Amino acid sequence: MCEPPEGGKDHLTAIGLRRAMMGGMDRIPPTRLSRLLTGWSKEGTGAMPQLLAEALRELAQRGDVAPGTVLPSQRALATALGVSRSTVTAAYGLLEAEGWLESRQGSGSRLRGSGSMGEPATEGRLASFGTRDGGIDLSSGALDGLSAVAAAVGDLSADDLTAALAGDGYLPYGLPELREGIAEYHRSAGLPTAAEQILVTAGSQQAVWLITQGLVEPGDTVIVEDPTYRGALEALRARGARLVPLPADGAHGARALARLAGHVRPRLVYLQPSLHNPTGLGMDEPTRRAWAAVLAEQGLYTVEDNAYAELSLHHDAAPVSLAGLLPPAATATVGTLSKLFWGGLRLGWIRASTTVIRRLADIKKSVDLSCPVVDQMLAVNLLRQLPEARARRRSRLRERLAETERLLRDQHTGWRWERPDGGSALWVEIPGADAEATAQLARRAGVLIVPGPAFSAVDGFRHHVRLPFADRDGGLEKALPVLVDCARRSR
Protein backbone atom coordinates (compact mmCIF):
# COMPACT_ATOMS: atom_id res chain seq x y z
CA MET A 1 0.00 0.00 0.00
CA CYS A 2 1.56 3.29 -1.11
CA GLU A 3 0.72 6.18 1.18
CA PRO A 4 1.83 9.81 0.73
CA PRO A 5 5.58 9.96 1.38
CA GLU A 6 7.01 11.95 4.26
CA GLY A 7 8.44 14.91 4.32
CA GLY A 8 14.25 30.78 -19.14
CA LYS A 9 11.48 27.85 -18.78
CA ASP A 10 12.73 26.31 -15.61
CA HIS A 11 11.96 28.95 -12.98
CA LEU A 12 12.89 26.70 -10.04
CA THR A 13 16.03 28.73 -9.52
CA ALA A 14 17.76 28.81 -6.15
CA ILE A 15 16.00 32.12 -5.46
CA GLY A 16 12.58 30.76 -6.43
CA LEU A 17 13.03 27.66 -4.27
CA ARG A 18 14.23 29.73 -1.34
CA ARG A 19 11.18 32.00 -1.61
CA ALA A 20 8.88 28.99 -1.70
CA MET A 21 10.39 27.54 1.47
CA MET A 22 10.14 30.74 3.53
CA GLY A 23 6.78 29.82 5.07
CA GLY A 24 7.69 31.08 8.53
CA MET A 25 8.61 34.64 7.53
CA ASP A 26 6.48 37.37 9.13
CA ARG A 27 6.67 39.71 6.14
CA ILE A 28 3.65 39.95 3.85
CA PRO A 29 4.29 40.59 0.13
CA PRO A 30 2.55 43.65 -1.34
CA THR A 31 0.78 41.48 -3.90
CA ARG A 32 -0.86 39.36 -1.21
CA LEU A 33 -1.75 42.32 0.97
CA SER A 34 -3.38 44.05 -1.99
CA ARG A 35 -5.63 41.02 -2.55
CA LEU A 36 -6.65 40.99 1.12
CA LEU A 37 -7.65 44.64 0.86
CA THR A 38 -10.90 43.98 -1.02
CA GLY A 39 -13.61 46.60 -1.36
CA TRP A 40 -11.63 49.30 0.46
CA SER A 41 -12.09 52.14 -2.00
CA LYS A 42 -14.03 53.45 -4.89
CA GLU A 43 -13.31 56.71 -6.64
CA GLY A 44 -15.12 59.62 -5.07
CA THR A 45 -16.10 57.93 -1.78
CA GLY A 46 -13.67 59.70 0.55
CA ALA A 47 -10.07 60.49 1.33
CA MET A 48 -7.92 57.65 0.05
CA PRO A 49 -5.39 57.58 2.93
CA GLN A 50 -8.18 57.36 5.49
CA LEU A 51 -9.93 54.56 3.57
CA LEU A 52 -6.68 52.62 3.23
CA ALA A 53 -5.87 53.04 6.92
CA GLU A 54 -9.35 51.79 7.87
CA ALA A 55 -8.96 48.74 5.63
CA LEU A 56 -5.57 47.87 7.12
CA ARG A 57 -6.95 48.34 10.63
CA GLU A 58 -9.79 45.92 9.86
CA LEU A 59 -7.28 43.28 8.74
CA ALA A 60 -5.52 43.63 12.08
CA GLN A 61 -8.76 43.58 14.07
CA ARG A 62 -9.99 40.41 12.37
CA GLY A 63 -6.61 38.72 12.66
CA ASP A 64 -6.40 38.30 8.88
CA VAL A 65 -2.86 39.67 9.13
CA ALA A 66 -1.00 38.43 12.19
CA PRO A 67 0.24 40.91 14.82
CA GLY A 68 3.92 41.64 14.25
CA THR A 69 3.70 41.18 10.48
CA VAL A 70 6.04 43.51 8.60
CA LEU A 71 4.04 45.48 6.04
CA PRO A 72 5.45 46.21 2.58
CA SER A 73 7.42 49.35 1.97
CA GLN A 74 5.37 52.40 1.10
CA ARG A 75 6.64 52.38 -2.47
CA ALA A 76 5.96 48.66 -3.00
CA LEU A 77 2.40 48.80 -1.63
CA ALA A 78 1.65 51.95 -3.61
CA THR A 79 2.71 50.16 -6.79
CA ALA A 80 0.55 47.12 -6.02
CA LEU A 81 -2.49 49.25 -5.16
CA GLY A 82 -2.11 51.65 -8.07
CA VAL A 83 -2.03 54.72 -5.79
CA SER A 84 0.55 57.38 -5.05
CA ARG A 85 3.26 56.74 -2.52
CA SER A 86 1.98 59.73 -0.52
CA THR A 87 -1.36 57.93 -0.05
CA VAL A 88 0.34 54.93 1.56
CA THR A 89 2.66 57.17 3.59
CA ALA A 90 -0.34 59.06 4.98
CA ALA A 91 -2.24 55.83 5.73
CA TYR A 92 0.74 54.36 7.59
CA GLY A 93 1.03 57.63 9.51
CA LEU A 94 -2.61 57.46 10.60
CA LEU A 95 -2.18 53.87 11.80
CA GLU A 96 0.98 54.72 13.67
CA ALA A 97 -0.74 57.65 15.40
CA GLU A 98 -3.56 55.31 16.46
CA GLY A 99 -1.15 52.71 17.80
CA TRP A 100 -1.84 50.10 15.10
CA LEU A 101 1.56 50.36 13.46
CA GLU A 102 5.08 50.40 14.87
CA SER A 103 7.87 51.69 12.66
CA ARG A 104 11.51 51.01 13.41
CA GLN A 105 14.51 52.23 11.49
CA GLY A 106 15.90 49.40 9.38
CA SER A 107 13.18 46.86 10.25
CA GLY A 108 10.13 48.33 8.54
CA SER A 109 6.59 48.90 9.81
CA ARG A 110 5.06 46.16 11.95
CA LEU A 111 1.32 45.83 12.31
CA ARG A 112 -0.18 45.51 15.76
CA GLY A 113 -3.42 43.62 16.23
CA SER A 114 -6.18 42.81 18.70
CA GLY A 115 -8.15 40.27 16.70
CA SER A 116 -8.22 36.55 17.49
CA MET A 117 -6.14 34.37 15.24
CA GLY A 118 -8.27 32.01 13.21
CA GLU A 119 -8.08 30.61 9.70
CA PRO A 120 -5.92 32.70 7.37
CA ALA A 121 -7.82 35.06 5.10
CA THR A 122 -8.54 33.86 1.58
CA GLU A 123 -7.31 36.87 -0.39
CA GLY A 124 -10.83 37.80 -1.46
CA ARG A 125 -11.31 34.77 -3.73
CA LEU A 126 -14.95 34.38 -2.71
CA ALA A 127 -15.62 38.00 -1.83
CA SER A 128 -17.77 38.74 -4.87
CA PHE A 129 -20.07 35.74 -4.57
CA GLY A 130 -23.47 36.82 -3.33
CA THR A 131 -22.85 40.54 -3.89
CA ARG A 132 -24.48 42.68 -6.53
CA ASP A 133 -23.29 46.25 -6.09
CA GLY A 134 -23.86 47.40 -9.64
CA GLY A 135 -20.30 46.74 -10.78
CA ILE A 136 -19.02 44.24 -13.33
CA ASP A 137 -17.73 41.05 -11.76
CA LEU A 138 -15.06 39.29 -13.82
CA SER A 139 -13.50 37.61 -10.79
CA SER A 140 -15.17 34.26 -11.40
CA GLY A 141 -15.47 32.02 -14.42
CA ALA A 142 -18.55 30.26 -13.01
CA LEU A 143 -21.18 29.37 -15.62
CA ASP A 144 -24.95 29.59 -15.58
CA GLY A 145 -26.87 26.36 -14.98
CA LEU A 146 -27.98 23.91 -17.67
CA SER A 147 -31.66 23.16 -18.15
CA ALA A 148 -30.83 19.49 -17.57
CA VAL A 149 -30.73 20.24 -13.83
CA ALA A 150 -34.34 21.47 -13.85
CA ALA A 151 -35.37 18.46 -15.91
CA ALA A 152 -33.69 16.12 -13.44
CA VAL A 153 -35.66 17.73 -10.60
CA GLY A 154 -38.87 17.14 -12.53
CA ASP A 155 -37.93 13.51 -13.13
CA LEU A 156 -37.70 12.73 -9.41
CA SER A 157 -40.84 10.83 -8.44
CA ALA A 158 -42.65 10.51 -5.14
CA ASP A 159 -41.57 6.88 -5.07
CA ASP A 160 -37.90 7.93 -5.38
CA LEU A 161 -38.24 10.27 -2.42
CA THR A 162 -40.22 7.75 -0.39
CA ALA A 163 -37.47 5.18 -0.83
CA ALA A 164 -34.86 7.70 0.30
CA LEU A 165 -36.94 8.67 3.33
CA ALA A 166 -36.86 5.08 4.53
CA GLY A 167 -33.27 5.71 5.66
CA ASP A 168 -31.92 8.28 8.13
CA GLY A 169 -30.31 10.44 5.42
CA TYR A 170 -26.83 10.39 6.96
CA LEU A 171 -24.48 9.20 4.24
CA PRO A 172 -20.97 10.48 4.99
CA TYR A 173 -19.44 8.51 2.11
CA GLY A 174 -22.24 9.42 -0.28
CA LEU A 175 -25.36 7.86 -1.77
CA PRO A 176 -24.44 4.28 -2.79
CA GLU A 177 -26.02 4.69 -6.23
CA LEU A 178 -24.02 7.85 -6.84
CA ARG A 179 -20.74 6.31 -5.67
CA GLU A 180 -21.31 3.45 -8.12
CA GLY A 181 -22.22 5.92 -10.88
CA ILE A 182 -18.99 7.87 -10.34
CA ALA A 183 -16.98 4.64 -10.25
CA GLU A 184 -18.52 3.69 -13.62
CA TYR A 185 -17.64 7.17 -14.93
CA HIS A 186 -13.98 6.42 -14.21
CA ARG A 187 -14.16 2.86 -15.52
CA SER A 188 -15.58 4.16 -18.81
CA ALA A 189 -12.46 6.31 -19.13
CA GLY A 190 -10.19 3.28 -18.64
CA LEU A 191 -9.50 3.67 -14.90
CA PRO A 192 -10.58 0.59 -12.89
CA THR A 193 -12.55 1.91 -9.90
CA ALA A 194 -14.79 0.41 -7.21
CA ALA A 195 -17.55 2.30 -5.45
CA GLU A 196 -15.60 1.93 -2.20
CA GLN A 197 -12.89 4.15 -3.70
CA ILE A 198 -15.28 7.12 -4.02
CA LEU A 199 -16.04 9.79 -1.42
CA VAL A 200 -18.81 12.22 -2.39
CA THR A 201 -18.05 15.82 -1.37
CA ALA A 202 -19.72 19.23 -1.40
CA GLY A 203 -18.02 20.24 -4.64
CA SER A 204 -14.38 20.01 -5.69
CA GLN A 205 -13.32 22.75 -3.28
CA GLN A 206 -14.29 20.62 -0.28
CA ALA A 207 -12.53 17.69 -1.92
CA VAL A 208 -9.26 19.66 -2.14
CA TRP A 209 -9.69 20.90 1.44
CA LEU A 210 -10.24 17.37 2.75
CA ILE A 211 -7.10 16.16 1.00
CA THR A 212 -5.01 18.95 2.51
CA GLN A 213 -6.42 18.19 5.96
CA GLY A 214 -5.98 14.44 5.71
CA LEU A 215 -2.73 14.06 3.79
CA VAL A 216 -0.71 17.17 4.67
CA GLU A 217 0.73 18.18 8.04
CA PRO A 218 1.87 21.71 8.91
CA GLY A 219 5.38 22.23 7.59
CA ASP A 220 5.10 19.53 4.90
CA THR A 221 6.41 20.36 1.45
CA VAL A 222 3.87 20.26 -1.37
CA ILE A 223 4.80 20.69 -5.03
CA VAL A 224 2.36 22.72 -7.14
CA GLU A 225 2.33 24.01 -10.67
CA ASP A 226 2.95 27.71 -11.20
CA PRO A 227 0.42 29.09 -11.87
CA THR A 228 -2.26 26.89 -10.35
CA TYR A 229 -5.79 26.90 -8.91
CA ARG A 230 -5.88 29.57 -6.22
CA GLY A 231 -8.40 27.66 -4.10
CA ALA A 232 -5.81 24.89 -3.70
CA LEU A 233 -3.14 27.44 -2.79
CA GLU A 234 -5.41 28.87 -0.10
CA ALA A 235 -6.21 25.45 1.34
CA LEU A 236 -2.54 24.44 1.42
CA ARG A 237 -1.39 27.72 2.93
CA ALA A 238 -4.10 27.49 5.58
CA ARG A 239 -2.79 24.02 6.45
CA GLY A 240 0.72 25.41 6.88
CA ALA A 241 2.25 23.63 3.88
CA ARG A 242 5.48 24.81 2.28
CA LEU A 243 4.75 25.33 -1.40
CA VAL A 244 7.38 24.64 -4.06
CA PRO A 245 6.43 25.67 -7.62
CA LEU A 246 7.05 23.90 -10.90
CA PRO A 247 6.40 25.41 -14.34
CA ALA A 248 2.92 24.63 -15.63
CA ASP A 249 4.09 24.41 -19.23
CA GLY A 250 4.07 20.79 -20.27
CA ALA A 251 7.09 18.52 -20.16
CA HIS A 252 9.27 21.31 -18.70
CA GLY A 253 7.50 20.77 -15.39
CA ALA A 254 8.20 17.03 -15.45
CA ARG A 255 11.91 17.64 -16.11
CA ALA A 256 12.02 20.21 -13.31
CA LEU A 257 10.39 17.69 -10.96
CA ALA A 258 13.03 15.08 -11.79
CA ARG A 259 15.79 17.55 -10.95
CA LEU A 260 14.05 18.76 -7.80
CA ALA A 261 13.40 15.31 -6.34
CA GLY A 262 16.99 15.02 -5.18
CA HIS A 263 16.70 18.18 -3.07
CA VAL A 264 13.10 18.20 -1.76
CA ARG A 265 11.01 15.26 -0.58
CA PRO A 266 7.41 16.42 -0.92
CA ARG A 267 4.41 15.08 0.93
CA LEU A 268 2.48 15.19 -2.33
CA VAL A 269 2.33 16.76 -5.78
CA TYR A 270 -0.80 18.71 -6.80
CA LEU A 271 -1.52 18.78 -10.56
CA GLN A 272 -4.32 19.68 -12.99
CA PRO A 273 -3.49 17.49 -15.98
CA SER A 274 -6.80 17.37 -17.86
CA LEU A 275 -7.70 21.07 -17.96
CA HIS A 276 -5.68 23.61 -16.04
CA ASN A 277 -7.03 26.56 -14.10
CA PRO A 278 -6.12 29.37 -14.87
CA THR A 279 -4.42 28.64 -18.23
CA GLY A 280 -7.17 26.44 -19.72
CA LEU A 281 -4.52 24.14 -21.22
CA GLY A 282 -4.42 20.35 -21.02
CA MET A 283 -1.58 17.83 -21.08
CA ASP A 284 -1.17 15.91 -24.31
CA GLU A 285 -0.44 12.19 -24.14
CA PRO A 286 3.39 12.44 -24.33
CA THR A 287 3.43 15.07 -21.58
CA ARG A 288 1.10 13.02 -19.42
CA ARG A 289 3.39 10.01 -19.77
CA ALA A 290 6.46 12.11 -19.01
CA TRP A 291 4.91 13.30 -15.75
CA ALA A 292 3.74 9.80 -14.85
CA ALA A 293 7.21 8.35 -15.41
CA VAL A 294 8.83 10.83 -13.01
CA LEU A 295 6.07 10.54 -10.40
CA ALA A 296 6.20 6.75 -10.43
CA GLU A 297 10.01 6.58 -10.41
CA GLN A 298 10.23 8.94 -7.43
CA GLY A 299 7.31 7.28 -5.59
CA LEU A 300 5.47 10.60 -5.17
CA TYR A 301 1.85 10.75 -4.04
CA THR A 302 -0.14 12.67 -6.65
CA VAL A 303 -3.32 14.68 -6.31
CA GLU A 304 -4.95 14.96 -9.72
CA ASP A 305 -7.53 17.77 -9.79
CA ASN A 306 -9.84 17.26 -12.76
CA ALA A 307 -12.47 19.80 -11.68
CA TYR A 308 -12.42 21.57 -15.06
CA ALA A 309 -12.00 18.43 -17.16
CA GLU A 310 -15.63 18.37 -18.34
CA LEU A 311 -15.34 21.83 -19.94
CA SER A 312 -13.21 20.67 -22.87
CA LEU A 313 -13.57 22.52 -26.15
CA HIS A 314 -12.54 19.45 -28.13
CA HIS A 315 -13.54 16.13 -26.54
CA ASP A 316 -16.83 14.31 -25.97
CA ALA A 317 -15.58 11.50 -23.75
CA ALA A 318 -14.70 11.43 -20.06
CA PRO A 319 -11.18 12.76 -19.45
CA VAL A 320 -8.30 10.29 -19.47
CA SER A 321 -6.92 10.15 -15.95
CA LEU A 322 -3.27 10.50 -15.02
CA ALA A 323 -4.02 8.03 -12.21
CA GLY A 324 -4.26 5.26 -14.81
CA LEU A 325 -0.51 5.58 -15.42
CA LEU A 326 0.45 5.54 -11.72
CA PRO A 327 0.47 2.93 -8.91
CA PRO A 328 -3.17 2.51 -7.76
CA ALA A 329 -2.54 3.53 -4.13
CA ALA A 330 -0.39 6.55 -5.01
CA THR A 331 -3.07 8.93 -6.28
CA ALA A 332 -6.17 10.88 -5.32
CA THR A 333 -8.35 12.21 -8.14
CA VAL A 334 -10.79 15.09 -7.71
CA GLY A 335 -13.89 15.51 -9.88
CA THR A 336 -17.11 17.51 -9.84
CA LEU A 337 -20.46 18.02 -11.56
CA SER A 338 -20.70 21.65 -10.47
CA LYS A 339 -18.58 23.12 -13.29
CA LEU A 340 -20.45 21.35 -16.09
CA PHE A 341 -24.05 21.42 -14.86
CA TRP A 342 -24.43 24.21 -12.30
CA GLY A 343 -22.47 25.79 -9.46
CA GLY A 344 -25.51 25.46 -7.20
CA LEU A 345 -25.24 21.68 -7.48
CA ARG A 346 -22.56 21.30 -4.84
CA LEU A 347 -21.42 17.78 -5.67
CA GLY A 348 -17.88 16.62 -6.24
CA TRP A 349 -15.85 13.57 -5.30
CA ILE A 350 -12.49 12.07 -4.48
CA ARG A 351 -11.27 8.80 -6.00
CA ALA A 352 -8.46 7.22 -3.99
CA SER A 353 -7.48 4.01 -2.22
CA THR A 354 -10.01 2.72 0.29
CA THR A 355 -7.53 3.49 3.08
CA VAL A 356 -7.32 7.15 2.10
CA ILE A 357 -11.08 7.35 1.50
CA ARG A 358 -11.76 6.14 5.04
CA ARG A 359 -9.31 8.67 6.47
CA LEU A 360 -10.88 11.56 4.54
CA ALA A 361 -14.42 10.43 5.35
CA ASP A 362 -13.61 10.59 9.06
CA ILE A 363 -12.51 14.21 8.60
CA LYS A 364 -15.59 15.01 6.53
CA LYS A 365 -17.83 13.73 9.35
CA SER A 366 -16.47 16.49 11.56
CA VAL A 367 -17.88 19.19 9.25
CA ASP A 368 -20.91 17.48 7.69
CA LEU A 369 -22.51 14.08 7.98
CA SER A 370 -23.80 13.94 4.42
CA CYS A 371 -24.08 15.92 1.23
CA PRO A 372 -27.78 16.66 0.51
CA VAL A 373 -29.37 13.37 -0.46
CA VAL A 374 -31.83 14.87 -2.94
CA ASP A 375 -28.96 16.59 -4.77
CA GLN A 376 -27.17 13.24 -4.94
CA MET A 377 -30.28 11.64 -6.40
CA LEU A 378 -30.28 14.35 -9.09
CA ALA A 379 -26.61 13.66 -9.74
CA VAL A 380 -27.28 9.98 -10.44
CA ASN A 381 -29.63 11.10 -13.22
CA LEU A 382 -27.26 13.79 -14.52
CA LEU A 383 -24.34 11.37 -14.86
CA ARG A 384 -26.35 9.61 -17.56
CA GLN A 385 -26.63 12.88 -19.49
CA LEU A 386 -22.95 13.77 -19.65
CA PRO A 387 -22.56 13.53 -23.47
CA GLU A 388 -25.45 15.94 -24.11
CA ALA A 389 -24.27 18.33 -21.40
CA ARG A 390 -20.72 18.36 -22.75
CA ALA A 391 -21.94 19.13 -26.26
CA ARG A 392 -24.13 21.99 -25.07
CA ARG A 393 -21.39 23.56 -22.98
CA ARG A 394 -18.81 23.11 -25.72
CA SER A 395 -20.95 24.89 -28.29
CA ARG A 396 -21.55 27.85 -26.03
CA LEU A 397 -17.95 28.13 -24.85
CA ARG A 398 -16.57 27.98 -28.38
CA GLU A 399 -18.94 30.74 -29.44
CA ARG A 400 -18.06 32.99 -26.52
CA LEU A 401 -14.33 32.34 -26.87
CA ALA A 402 -14.36 33.37 -30.53
CA GLU A 403 -16.33 36.51 -29.67
CA THR A 404 -13.94 37.43 -26.85
CA GLU A 405 -10.85 36.96 -29.02
CA ARG A 406 -12.44 39.13 -31.71
CA LEU A 407 -13.24 41.78 -29.11
CA LEU A 408 -9.65 41.84 -27.81
CA ARG A 409 -8.24 42.10 -31.31
CA ASP A 410 -10.68 44.87 -32.33
CA GLN A 411 -9.72 46.89 -29.27
CA HIS A 412 -6.04 46.68 -30.34
CA THR A 413 -5.08 45.86 -26.78
CA GLY A 414 -1.73 44.27 -27.62
CA TRP A 415 -2.52 41.66 -24.98
CA ARG A 416 -1.27 38.10 -25.50
CA TRP A 417 -2.78 34.69 -24.73
CA GLU A 418 -2.63 31.06 -25.80
CA ARG A 419 -5.91 29.66 -27.02
CA PRO A 420 -7.19 27.33 -24.27
CA ASP A 421 -8.18 23.70 -24.65
CA GLY A 422 -11.16 24.32 -22.41
CA GLY A 423 -12.49 26.08 -19.34
CA SER A 424 -14.24 29.43 -19.25
CA ALA A 425 -11.42 31.99 -19.05
CA LEU A 426 -8.35 33.27 -20.88
CA TRP A 427 -4.95 33.54 -19.20
CA VAL A 428 -3.91 36.90 -20.59
CA GLU A 429 -0.52 38.60 -20.52
CA ILE A 430 -0.60 42.41 -20.53
CA PRO A 431 2.93 43.41 -21.55
CA GLY A 432 4.40 46.15 -19.38
CA ALA A 433 1.42 46.44 -17.05
CA ASP A 434 1.34 45.60 -13.34
CA ALA A 435 -1.52 43.15 -12.87
CA GLU A 436 -2.03 43.92 -9.16
CA ALA A 437 -2.22 47.65 -9.78
CA THR A 438 -4.48 47.08 -12.79
CA ALA A 439 -6.88 45.02 -10.65
CA GLN A 440 -6.91 47.64 -7.88
CA LEU A 441 -7.53 50.49 -10.32
CA ALA A 442 -10.27 48.49 -12.01
CA ARG A 443 -11.90 47.72 -8.66
CA ARG A 444 -12.11 51.41 -7.87
CA ALA A 445 -13.80 51.89 -11.25
CA GLY A 446 -16.36 49.16 -10.53
CA VAL A 447 -14.76 46.17 -12.30
CA LEU A 448 -13.57 43.08 -10.40
CA ILE A 449 -10.80 41.02 -11.98
CA VAL A 450 -8.21 38.59 -10.62
CA PRO A 451 -4.51 39.40 -11.11
CA GLY A 452 -1.96 36.74 -12.00
CA PRO A 453 -0.09 36.60 -8.65
CA ALA A 454 -3.25 35.23 -7.00
CA PHE A 455 -2.58 31.98 -8.89
CA SER A 456 1.10 31.74 -7.97
CA ALA A 457 2.78 30.15 -4.97
CA VAL A 458 5.52 32.79 -5.17
CA ASP A 459 3.47 35.81 -6.33
CA GLY A 460 4.66 35.46 -9.91
CA PHE A 461 2.91 36.38 -13.17
CA ARG A 462 2.85 40.08 -12.40
CA HIS A 463 1.81 40.84 -16.00
CA HIS A 464 -1.08 38.34 -16.22
CA VAL A 465 -4.80 38.43 -15.45
CA ARG A 466 -7.50 35.81 -15.77
CA LEU A 467 -10.24 37.02 -18.10
CA PRO A 468 -13.54 35.06 -18.05
CA PHE A 469 -15.07 34.86 -21.52
CA ALA A 470 -18.30 32.93 -20.97
CA ASP A 471 -20.56 35.61 -19.51
CA ARG A 472 -23.91 36.08 -21.23
CA ASP A 473 -24.61 39.71 -20.28
CA GLY A 474 -21.91 41.52 -22.22
CA GLY A 475 -20.02 42.36 -19.04
CA LEU A 476 -16.61 41.87 -20.61
CA GLU A 477 -17.43 44.14 -23.56
CA LYS A 478 -18.49 46.89 -21.15
CA ALA A 479 -15.50 46.35 -18.87
CA LEU A 480 -12.77 46.08 -21.50
CA PRO A 481 -12.27 49.84 -22.08
CA VAL A 482 -11.94 50.26 -18.30
CA LEU A 483 -9.40 47.44 -18.09
CA VAL A 484 -7.37 48.78 -21.01
CA ASP A 485 -7.23 52.20 -19.35
CA CYS A 486 -6.32 50.74 -15.95
CA ALA A 487 -3.56 48.61 -17.49
CA ARG A 488 -2.16 51.70 -19.19
CA ARG A 489 -2.23 53.67 -15.91
CA SER A 490 -0.55 50.81 -14.04
CA ARG A 491 2.60 51.12 -16.15
C-alpha positions, -999 to +999 in steps of 0.1 A: +000+000+000+016+033-011+007+062+012+018+098+007+056+100+014+070+120+043+084+149+043+143+308-191+115+278-188+127+263-156+120+289-130+129+267-100+160+287-095+178+288-062+160+321-055+126+308-064+130+277-043+142+297-013+112+320-016+089+290-017+104+275+015+101+307+035+068+298+051+077+311+085+086+346+075+065+374+091+067+397+061+037+399+038+043+406+001+026+437-013+008+415-039-009+394-012-017+423+010-034+440-020-056+410-025-067+410+011-076+446+009-109+440-010-136+466-014-116+493+005-121+521-020-140+535-049-133+567-066-151+596-051-161+579-018-137+597+006-101+605+013-079+576+000-054+576+029-082+574+055-099+546+036-067+526+032-059+530+069-093+518+079-090+487+056-056+479+071-069+483+106-098+459+099-073+433+087-055+436+121-088+436+141-100+404+124-066+387+127-064+383+089-029+397+091-010+384+122+002+409+148+039+416+142+037+412+105+060+435+086+040+455+060+054+462+026+074+494+020+054+524+011+066+524-025+060+487-030+024+488-016+017+519-036+027+502-068+006+471-060-025+492-052-021+516-081-020+547-058+005+574-051+033+567-025+020+597-005-014+579-001+003+549+016+027+572+036-003+591+050-022+558+057+007+544+076+010+576+095-026+575+106-022+539+118+010+547+137-007+576+154-036+553+165-012+527+178-018+501+151+016+504+135+051+504+149+079+517+127+115+510+134+145+522+115+159+494+094+132+469+102+101+483+085+066+489+098+051+462+119+013+458+123-002+455+158-034+436+162-062+428+187-082+403+167-082+366+175-061+344+152-083+320+132-081+306+097-059+327+074-078+351+051-085+339+016-073+369-004-108+378-015-113+348-037-149+344-027-156+380-018-178+387-049-201+357-046-235+368-033-228+405-039-245+427-065-233+462-061-239+474-096-203+467-108-190+442-133-177+410-118-151+393-138-135+376-108-152+343-114-155+320-144-185+303-130-212+294-156-249+296-156-269+264-150-280+239-177-317+232-181-308+195-176-307+202-138-343+215-138-354+185-159-337+161-134-357+177-106-389+171-125-379+135-131-377+127-094-408+108-084-427+105-051-416+069-051-379+079-054-382+103-024-402+078-004-375+052-008-349+077+003-369+087+033-369+051+045-333+057+057-319+083+081-303+104+054-268+104+070-245+092+042-210+105+050-194+085+021-222+094-003-254+079-018-244+043-028-260+047-062-240+079-068-207+063-057-213+035-081-222+059-109-190+079-103-170+046-103-185+037-136-176+072-149-140+064-142-142+029-155-156+042-188-125+063-191-102+033-186-095+037-149-106+006-129-126+019-099-148+004-072-176+023-055-156+019-022-129+042-037-153+071-040-160+098-014-188+122-024-180+158-014-197+192-014-180+202-046-144+200-057-133+228-033-143+206-003-125+177-019-093+197-021-097+209+014-102+174+028-071+162+010-050+190+025-064+182+060-060+144+057-027+141+038-007+172+047+007+182+080+019+217+089+054+222+076+051+195+049+064+204+015+039+203-014+048+207-050+024+227-071+023+240-107+030+277-112+004+291-119-023+269-104-058+269-089-059+296-062-084+277-041-058+249-037-031+274-028-054+289-001-062+254+013-025+244+014-014+277+029-041+275+056-028+240+064+007+254+069+022+236+039+055+248+023+047+253-014+074+246-041+064+257-076+071+239-109+064+254-143+029+246-156+041+244-192+041+208-203+071+185-202+093+213-187+075+208-154+082+170-155+119+176-161+120+202-133+104+177-110+130+151-118+158+176-109+141+188-078+134+153-063+170+150-052+167+182-031+131+182-018+110+153-006+074+164-009+044+151+009+025+152-023+023+168-058-008+187-068-015+188-106-043+197-130-035+175-160-068+174-179-077+211-180-057+236-160-070+266-141-061+294-149-044+286-182-072+264-197-045+241-212-044+203-210-016+178-211-012+159-243-004+122-241+034+124-243+034+151-216+011+130-194+034+100-198+065+121-190+049+133-157+037+098-149+072+084-154+088+108-130+061+105-104+062+068-104+100+066-104+102+089-074+073+073-056+055+106-052+019+107-040-001+127-066-033+147-063-049+150-097-075+178-098-098+173-128-125+198-117-124+216-151-120+184-172-156+184-183-153+218-199-132+207-229-136+225-261-125+195-281-135+161-265-168+143-260-156+115-238-147+114-201-112+128-195-083+103-195-069+101-159-033+105-150-040+080-122-043+053-148-005+056-154+004+055-117+005+029-089-032+025-078-025+035-041-004+066-050-031+089-063-062+109-053-084+122-081-108+151-077-139+155-099-171+175-098-205+180-116-207+216-105-186+231-133-205+214-161-241+214-149-244+242-123-225+258-095-255+255-072-252+217-075-226+213-048-214+178-057-179+166-062-158+136-053-125+121-045-113+088-060-085+072-040-075+040-022-100+027+003-075+035+031-073+072+021-111+073+015-118+061+050-093+087+065-109+116+045-144+104+054-136+106+091-125+142+086-156+150+065-178+137+093-165+165+116-179+192+092-209+175+077-225+141+080-238+139+044-241+159+012-278+167+005-294+134-005-318+149-029-290+166-048-272+132-049-303+116-064-303+143-091-266+137-097-273+100-104-296+111-132-273+138-145-243+114-149-263+096-176-266+129-195-229+138-197-226+135-235-254+159-241-243+183-214-207+184-228-219+191-263-241+220-251-214+236-230-188+231-257-209+249-283-216+279-260-180+281-248-166+280-284-189+307-294-181+330-265-143+323-269-144+334-305-163+365-297-139+374-269-109+370-290-124+391-317-132+418-291-096+418-278-082+421-313-107+449-323-097+469-293-060+467-303-051+459-268-017+443-276-025+417-250-013+381-255-028+347-247-026+311-258-059+297-270-072+273-243-082+237-246-112+243-224-125+261-193-142+294-192-114+320-191-084+333-209-049+335-192-039+369-206-005+386-205-006+424-205+029+434-215+044+462-194+014+464-170+013+456-133-015+432-129-020+439-092-022+476-098-045+471-128-069+450-107-069+476-079-075+505-103-103+485-120-119+477-087-121+514-079-138+519-113-164+492-105-148+462-123-136+431-104-108+410-120-082+386-106-045+394-111-020+367-120-001+366-087-032+352-070-026+320-089+011+317-080+028+302-050+055+328-052+035+358-063+047+355-099+029+364-132+028+401-124+018+408-160-011+383-162-048+384-155-075+358-158-102+370-181-135+351-181-151+349-215-183+329-210-206+356-195-239+361-212-246+397-203-219+415-222-200+424-190-166+419-206-174+441-236-185+469-211-155+463-189-128+461-215-123+498-221-119+503-183-094+474-181-074+488-210-072+522-194-063+507-160-036+486-175-022+517-192-022+537-159-006+508-140+026+511-161 
